[in-house]
Amino acid sequence: MGHRRIFRYLVEGKCEKILVESLQKMEYIEPGAIEIFNVVGHCLPQRKLYSLQPNTIIVMIFDTDTTQIDILKDNISLLKAHRKRVRQILCIPQVQNLEEELKRSCSLTDLRNLFGSKSEKDFKRDLIKCSNLGQALRNHSFSIEAFWSSKPTGIFCQFQNESSIIKKRMGKTK
């Protein structure tokens, strides 16, 4: 019998945290602990690694709308050095960012239509306040296959999109 898979999601912000929670509740992705930590903008502290259970699969979800990847590379190297605790490191680049991923996966041209937001700025506030994000996504024909499926370009092309590993195999009827 194989090891139980333990997932730990590192997400950029509150919107991503809420979205990952919803995708887990909808049983679209593997369950796991979710922590807000921007792996592109901040170095992982060593002490954070000591709290990981052995054989944890780290899922790093990050935007690609920046030109800096040095910290991300350092974080990956640090995680690789802790092989007793870190079983696998998965990168999920959001091309360009969460908003663009949602537009593609919900077939929306204007993201404000997802919640009836007055502006793009209000969209994030409305997402955070949404009491049933899963239903809002379903109402706009959300496709988990289209979500997190784009290949990053530019300096981020060296990071493979490994979202297929956390996505659950869904039946055609639901």
Order of alpha helices (4+ residues) and beta strands (2+ residues): beta-alpha-beta-alpha-beta-alpha-beta-alpha-alpha-alpha
